Each structure stands twice: as structure tokens, then as C-alpha cells.
Amino acid sequence: MATPNKHTIHCSEESIQPILHWYFGHYSGDPICVYKNGKRMKLNDYGDILP
């Protein structure tokens, strides 16, 4: 059983959404966790952060 690689990207708040849209455009279906100020964000299927 393979263990997935974990990567961390530290970025500005303004760059979160463009990065997510790029990632979901290329790697949709891959598991991803997004944290903002230590809180895990909920995402829709397009990489948008949900309220």
C-alpha cells in the first residue's frame, strides 16, 4: 500500500483561490486539505472555499 506524499504550500490569502483553481483544474479527484489561520476549509468540487 502506497503512502501519499504530503506537501505544504505557504501563500498569501489573495493567492489561495487561484492556486486552488489551478490545482483542481489539473488534479481533480485528488484528496486535498486547505487550512487558513489554522482552520480547515471546506471546498466544493471546483476548488472554491465554502462558507
C-alpha positions in Angstrom: 0.0 0.0 0.0 1.5 3.3 -1.0 1.6 6.3 1.3 0.6 9.5 -0.4 3.2 12.3 -0.4 2.2 15.3 1.6 3.2 18.8 0.5 2.6 22.2 2.2 2.3 25.4 0.3 2.5 28.6 2.3 1.0 31.6 0.4 -0.8 34.9 0.8 -4.5 35.0 1.4 -5.0 36.5 -2.0 -3.3 33.6 -3.8 -5.3 30.8 -2.2 -8.2 30.8 -4.7 -6.1 31.0 -7.9 -3.9 28.2 -6.6 -6.9 26.0 -5.7 -8.5 26.7 -9.1 -5.2 25.7 -10.9 -4.9 22.5 -8.7 -8.5 21.4 -9.2 -8.1 22.0 -12.9 -5.1 19.7 -13.1 -5.6 17.2 -10.3 -9.4 17.0 -9.7 -10.3 14.0 -7.6 -7.1 14.0 -5.6 -7.5 14.5 -1.8 -6.6 18.0 -0.6 -6.9 19.8 2.7 -6.7 23.5 2.9 -6.1 25.4 6.2 -6.5 29.1 6.7 -5.3 30.5 10.0 -5.2 27.0 11.4 -8.8 26.2 10.5 -9.6 23.6 7.9 -11.6 25.0 5.0 -14.5 23.2 3.2 -14.1 23.1 -0.6 -16.6 22.4 -3.4 -15.8 20.3 -6.4 -14.3 23.3 -8.3 -11.8 24.4 -5.6 -13.9 27.2 -4.2 -13.9 27.7 -0.4 -17.3 27.2 1.1 -18.7 29.5 3.9 
